[in-house]
Amino acid sequence: MRRLALNFLLILVLFVGIIRAADPECSYCNKTIEGNYLSVDGKSYHEDCYRDHVQPRCAHCGKVIDGKYALLNDEMYHPECYTNHILPRCAICDQPLQGKYYTDYWGNSFHESHSSELSECHTCGRLICDELTGGGYELSDGRYLCGICNETAVTGDFLLESSLSYVLRLLEANGIDNLPDDIPITLVDQQKLRQLSVSYSDAMHGFTDHNTQTRNGHIVSKESHIYILSHLPLTMFRAVLAHELLHVYLFERNLDLRSDIREGFCNLGSEMVYQDTPSEYAEFRLLNMTKSQDPDYGYGYRKMSGLLDQRGWRYLLETLDEIN
């Protein structure tokens, strides 16, 4: 009888141990869980421990996340919080930028649809609208000019003389001297420029007409006339003027170069102006030159610019007619 009682006591102890082993321990507070509990990633929690201390919360509003969420840089957000407060917003319509969008050189991000709805400024590439450029307008020749570029646009003769003096000084500082200082400069629209030039490229913003007068087979005079697109921002106008003055330099020295060498060399004048002008716009124009796919104004320029970097202006000017 005593042995039977001992066996019964052993069975009771084992049974209680089994019951106690079946009660999980909360992975947050380390206390035994009695009743309902949550199991997440192989761990058990009291419902309130999980809700108050473990369950993911939105990195924006701090509230518990139930269901779907957005993940950015290892942080979780309610879809609404992510869309309305985390996503970048369109610089034009101020709506969240969902799906495909563009960011221009100036850091303006906008929906893809705006690029087909708005016109692009001919000189800076911005989309013309009140939000980005303070408006803008269409020129009579079909070009579009934004409000920002219009602030310094060269539209009359009052900036021509000062610009010519500035560019001549810049060229002389690099050994390009003895250029005429009375060269006529005329502003023209795009149609007129195309009529004047034998060939036209989108990279062309100016043209120089040369005239040689001879008597009895001898040159008695040389004249050049520079034509530049009107409504170019002052920095760009001066860069184009420098380009055309290098055409005059070649003409005065009877240097007839291959087109890529000729235009590449003349683009060094534009490079000179942009490098001398500490502005974001000058950097933008210079970047356009370095990325241009035009065989003369792009590839030719990069070839001549590389040679200039390697050998300097003196070597370049002395060997222009030998460059292949």
C-alpha positions as CSV (number, residue, x, y, z in Angstrom):
1,M,0.0,0.0,0.0
2,R,2.8,2.4,0.9
3,R,4.6,1.5,-2.4
4,L,1.4,2.3,-4.3
5,A,1.2,5.7,-2.6
6,L,4.7,6.5,-3.6
7,N,4.1,5.6,-7.2
8,F,1.0,7.8,-7.3
9,L,3.0,10.7,-5.8
10,L,5.7,10.3,-8.5
11,I,3.1,10.3,-11.3
12,L,1.5,13.5,-9.8
13,V,4.8,15.3,-9.7
14,L,5.6,14.3,-13.3
15,F,2.1,15.4,-14.4
16,V,2.5,18.8,-12.8
17,G,5.9,19.2,-14.4
18,I,4.4,18.5,-17.8
19,I,1.7,21.1,-17.2
20,R,4.2,23.7,-16.2
21,A,6.5,22.9,-19.1
22,A,3.5,23.5,-21.5
23,D,3.2,27.1,-20.3
24,P,5.6,29.2,-22.5
25,E,7.7,32.1,-21.3
26,C,7.3,35.6,-22.7
27,S,10.3,36.6,-24.8
28,Y,10.0,40.2,-23.7
29,C,9.3,40.2,-20.0
30,N,10.5,36.6,-19.3
31,K,7.4,35.8,-17.3
32,T,5.2,32.7,-17.7
33,I,2.4,33.1,-20.2
34,E,-1.0,32.0,-18.9
35,G,-3.8,32.0,-21.4
36,N,-3.6,33.4,-25.0
37,Y,-0.3,34.5,-26.4
38,L,1.3,35.5,-29.6
39,S,4.0,33.5,-31.5
40,V,6.2,35.6,-33.8
41,D,9.4,34.4,-35.5
42,G,9.5,31.4,-33.1
43,K,9.2,33.5,-30.0
44,S,6.2,33.8,-27.6
45,Y,4.8,37.0,-26.2
46,H,2.0,38.2,-23.9
47,E,-0.4,40.1,-26.2
48,D,0.2,43.4,-24.4
49,C,4.0,42.9,-24.3
50,Y,4.1,42.4,-28.0
51,R,1.7,45.2,-28.8
52,D,3.4,47.8,-26.5
53,H,7.0,46.9,-26.9
54,V,7.7,44.6,-29.9
55,Q,5.2,45.1,-32.6
56,P,6.7,47.3,-35.4
57,R,5.8,51.0,-35.4
58,C,5.7,53.6,-38.1
59,A,9.0,55.6,-38.3
60,H,6.9,58.7,-39.1
61,C,3.9,58.7,-36.8
62,G,5.1,56.2,-34.2
63,K,1.9,54.3,-34.2
64,V,1.6,50.5,-34.4
65,I,1.8,49.0,-37.9
66,D,-0.9,46.3,-38.6
67,G,-0.9,44.8,-42.1
68,K,0.9,46.3,-45.1
69,Y,3.8,48.7,-44.7
70,A,6.5,50.5,-46.7
71,L,10.2,49.9,-46.0
72,L,12.9,52.5,-46.6
73,N,16.4,52.3,-45.3
74,D,15.4,49.6,-42.8
75,E,12.6,51.7,-41.4
76,M,8.9,50.8,-41.7
77,Y,6.0,53.2,-42.5
78,H,2.3,53.1,-42.9
79,P,1.6,53.3,-46.6
80,E,-0.3,56.5,-46.1
81,C,2.5,58.0,-44.0
82,Y,5.1,57.0,-46.6
83,T,3.2,58.5,-49.5
84,N,2.2,61.7,-47.8
85,H,5.3,62.5,-45.7
86,I,8.3,60.5,-46.9
87,L,8.1,60.4,-50.7
88,P,9.7,63.4,-52.4
89,R,7.2,65.8,-53.9
90,C,7.0,67.2,-57.4
91,A,8.5,70.6,-57.7
92,I,5.8,71.6,-60.1
93,C,2.5,70.2,-58.7
94,D,3.6,69.4,-55.2
95,Q,2.1,65.9,-55.3
96,P,4.0,62.8,-54.1
97,L,6.5,61.5,-56.7
98,Q,5.2,57.9,-57.2
99,G,6.4,55.9,-60.2
100,K,8.7,57.3,-62.8
101,Y,9.9,60.9,-62.4
102,Y,12.8,63.1,-63.6
103,T,15.3,65.3,-61.8
104,D,16.9,68.0,-63.9
105,Y,20.4,69.4,-63.6
106,W,19.2,72.1,-61.2
107,G,17.8,69.6,-58.7
108,N,14.1,69.9,-59.6
109,S,12.2,66.6,-59.5
110,F,9.0,66.3,-61.3
111,H,6.5,63.8,-62.7
112,E,7.3,62.4,-66.1
113,S,4.0,63.8,-67.4
114,H,5.1,67.4,-66.9
115,S,7.9,67.0,-69.4
116,S,5.4,66.5,-72.2
117,E,3.0,69.2,-70.9
118,L,5.6,72.1,-70.5
119,S,8.1,73.7,-72.8
120,E,11.9,73.5,-72.1
121,C,14.0,76.6,-71.9
122,H,16.4,76.7,-74.9
123,T,19.4,77.8,-72.8
124,C,19.1,76.1,-69.4
125,G,16.9,73.1,-70.0
126,R,14.5,73.9,-67.2
127,L,10.7,73.3,-67.7
128,I,9.1,76.6,-68.0
129,C,6.5,77.2,-65.4
130,D,5.8,79.6,-62.5
131,E,7.0,77.1,-59.9
132,L,10.5,76.5,-61.4
133,T,11.3,79.5,-63.5
134,G,8.9,82.3,-62.7
135,G,7.3,81.7,-66.1
136,G,8.8,82.4,-69.5
137,Y,7.8,82.9,-73.1
138,E,8.2,81.8,-76.7
139,L,10.4,83.8,-79.0
140,S,9.3,84.7,-82.5
141,D,11.7,82.0,-83.9
142,G,10.2,79.2,-81.9
143,R,12.7,79.1,-79.1
144,Y,11.5,79.2,-75.5
145,L,13.1,81.3,-72.8
146,C,12.5,80.9,-69.1
147,G,12.1,83.8,-66.6
148,I,15.5,83.0,-65.0
149,C,17.5,83.2,-68.2
150,N,15.5,86.2,-69.4
151,E,16.9,88.2,-66.5
152,T,20.3,88.5,-68.2
153,A,19.3,87.9,-71.8
154,V,21.2,90.0,-74.3
155,T,18.6,91.6,-76.5
156,G,20.2,94.9,-77.6
157,D,23.5,96.6,-78.3
158,F,24.1,98.0,-74.8
159,L,26.0,94.9,-73.7
160,L,27.9,94.2,-76.9
161,E,30.8,96.6,-76.4
162,S,31.5,95.6,-72.8
163,S,31.2,91.9,-73.7
164,L,33.7,92.3,-76.6
165,S,36.2,94.1,-74.3
166,Y,35.9,91.4,-71.7
167,V,36.4,88.5,-74.1
168,L,39.3,90.2,-75.9
169,R,41.1,90.7,-72.5
170,L,40.5,87.0,-71.6
171,L,41.9,85.8,-75.0
172,E,44.9,88.1,-74.7
173,A,45.7,86.7,-71.3
174,N,46.2,83.4,-73.0
175,G,48.3,84.6,-75.8
176,I,45.5,85.2,-78.4
177,D,46.1,88.8,-79.3
178,N,46.1,91.2,-82.3
179,L,42.4,90.6,-82.9
180,P,40.4,93.5,-84.4
181,D,38.5,95.4,-81.7
182,D,36.0,96.9,-84.1
183,I,34.4,93.7,-85.4
184,P,30.6,94.3,-86.0
185,I,28.4,92.1,-83.9
186,T,24.8,91.6,-84.8
187,L,22.0,89.8,-82.9
188,V,19.8,87.6,-85.0
189,D,17.1,85.0,-84.6
190,Q,17.4,81.3,-85.3
191,Q,16.0,81.5,-88.8
192,K,18.5,84.2,-89.8
193,L,21.4,82.3,-88.3
194,R,20.5,79.2,-90.3
195,Q,20.3,81.3,-93.5
196,L,23.7,82.8,-92.9
197,S,25.6,79.6,-92.0
198,V,26.3,77.0,-94.7
199,S,25.5,74.2,-92.2
200,Y,23.6,74.3,-88.9
201,S,23.9,72.3,-85.8
202,D,21.9,72.5,-82.6
203,A,25.2,73.3,-80.9
204,M,25.6,76.4,-83.1
205,H,24.6,79.7,-81.5
206,G,26.7,82.1,-83.6
207,F,28.3,82.5,-87.1
208,T,31.1,84.6,-88.4
209,D,31.0,85.8,-92.0
210,H,34.5,86.5,-93.5
211,N,35.2,88.7,-96.5
212,T,38.6,89.1,-98.2
213,Q,39.3,91.9,-100.7
214,T,42.1,91.5,-103.1
215,R,43.8,93.7,-105.7
216,N,46.0,92.3,-108.4
217,G,46.1,89.0,-106.6
218,H,47.1,90.5,-103.3
219,I,45.0,90.7,-100.2
220,V,44.3,94.3,-99.4
221,S,41.8,93.9,-96.5
222,K,40.1,91.3,-94.4
223,E,36.8,91.8,-92.7
224,S,34.7,89.7,-90.3
225,H,31.1,90.1,-89.2
226,I,29.9,88.2,-86.1
227,Y,26.3,87.1,-85.8
228,I,25.0,85.7,-82.5
229,L,21.6,84.5,-81.5
230,S,19.6,87.0,-79.6
231,H,18.2,86.4,-76.1
232,L,21.1,84.4,-74.9
233,P,21.9,84.8,-71.2
234,L,25.0,87.1,-70.8
235,T,27.4,84.3,-69.8
236,M,26.4,82.2,-72.7
237,F,26.5,85.2,-75.1
238,R,30.1,85.9,-74.0
239,A,31.0,82.3,-74.5
240,V,29.6,82.3,-78.0
241,L,31.4,85.6,-78.7
242,A,34.7,84.0,-77.6
243,H,34.0,81.1,-79.9
244,E,33.4,83.4,-82.9
245,L,36.4,85.5,-82.1
246,L,38.6,82.4,-82.4
247,H,37.1,82.0,-85.9
248,V,38.4,85.5,-86.6
249,Y,41.8,84.5,-85.2
250,L,42.0,81.6,-87.6
251,F,40.8,83.7,-90.5
252,E,43.3,86.5,-89.9
253,R,46.1,83.9,-89.9
254,N,44.9,82.0,-93.0
255,L,44.5,78.8,-91.0
256,D,42.0,76.5,-92.9
257,L,41.5,73.6,-90.5
258,R,39.4,70.4,-90.7
259,S,35.9,71.1,-89.2
260,D,36.4,69.1,-86.0
261,I,39.8,70.8,-85.3
262,R,38.4,74.2,-86.2
263,E,35.2,74.0,-84.1
264,G,37.0,72.2,-81.3
265,F,39.6,74.9,-81.1
266,C,37.0,77.7,-81.2
267,N,35.1,76.0,-78.5
268,L,38.1,76.5,-76.3
269,G,37.1,80.2,-76.3
270,S,33.7,79.2,-74.8
271,E,35.4,77.0,-72.3
272,M,37.6,79.9,-71.3
273,V,34.6,82.1,-70.5
274,Y,32.8,79.4,-68.6
275,Q,35.8,78.6,-66.5
276,D,36.3,82.3,-65.8
277,T,32.7,82.7,-64.6
278,P,31.9,81.3,-61.1
279,S,28.3,80.3,-61.5
280,E,26.2,77.2,-61.6
281,Y,24.9,78.2,-65.1
282,A,28.5,78.3,-66.4
283,E,29.1,74.9,-65.0
284,F,25.9,73.7,-66.7
285,R,26.9,75.0,-70.1
286,L,30.5,73.6,-69.8
287,L,29.0,70.2,-68.9
288,N,26.8,70.3,-72.0
289,M,30.0,70.9,-74.1
290,T,31.8,67.9,-72.5
291,K,28.8,65.6,-73.1
292,S,27.9,66.8,-76.6
293,Q,27.8,64.1,-79.2
294,D,28.3,66.5,-82.1
295,P,31.3,65.4,-84.1
296,D,32.7,68.9,-84.3
297,Y,31.4,70.8,-81.3
298,G,31.5,67.8,-79.0
299,Y,34.2,65.3,-80.0
300,G,36.3,68.0,-81.7
301,Y,36.2,70.1,-78.6
302,R,37.1,67.3,-76.2
303,K,40.1,66.4,-78.4
304,M,41.4,70.0,-78.5
305,S,40.6,70.5,-74.8
306,G,42.7,67.4,-73.9
307,L,45.5,68.7,-76.0
308,L,45.4,72.0,-74.3
309,D,45.5,70.4,-70.9
310,Q,48.6,68.4,-72.0
311,R,50.6,71.0,-73.8
312,G,49.2,74.5,-73.0
313,W,48.2,77.4,-75.1
314,R,51.6,78.3,-76.6
315,Y,52.1,74.9,-78.0
316,L,48.6,74.7,-79.3
317,L,48.8,78.1,-81.1
318,E,52.1,77.3,-82.7
319,T,51.1,73.9,-84.1
320,L,47.4,74.4,-85.0
321,D,48.1,73.7,-88.7
322,E,49.9,70.5,-87.8
323,I,47.1,68.9,-85.7
324,N,45.3,65.9,-87.3
